Amino acid sequence: MAERRKFKKRFCKYCEQKVEFIDYKDLAGLKFSLSERFKIMPRRLTGNCKRHQELVTVAIKRARQTALIPYIVDRKNVVENPFENVR
């Protein structure tokens, strides 16, 4: 039988900091929950709890609506650091 891989347990960084509200204008905090193509990363990869993952998702969607974060990125022209062009 194949051995199971043992991964370290991920902890919610927002629970550790006791964050109650995630602001959509804080792009430096949101960039850790986005992939290089600006997709929202799942809980199993970020380690967020359910409550904070929902707050992050709402904040990212609001930032997209206000054009702070793009909806899509061209597949052929993937930018190395996409947040360098913001502000």
ZIWOUR-V704698 format. One record per backbone hydrogen bond with DSSP energy under -0.5 kcal/mol. NH is the residue of the N-H (numbers start at 1). CO is the residue of the C=O. Records with the same first field share a line. If there is no record, write none. Layout:
NH->CO  CO
//
This chain:
7->5
13->11
16->12
17->13
18->15
19->14
23->21
26->23
27->25
30->26
31->27
32->29
33->30
34->31
35->39
38->35
41->33
45->42
46->42
47->43
53->49
54->50
55->51
56->52
57->53
58->54
59->55
60->56
61->57
62->58
63->59
64->60
65->61
66->62
67->64
68->63
69->63
84->81
85->82
87->85
//
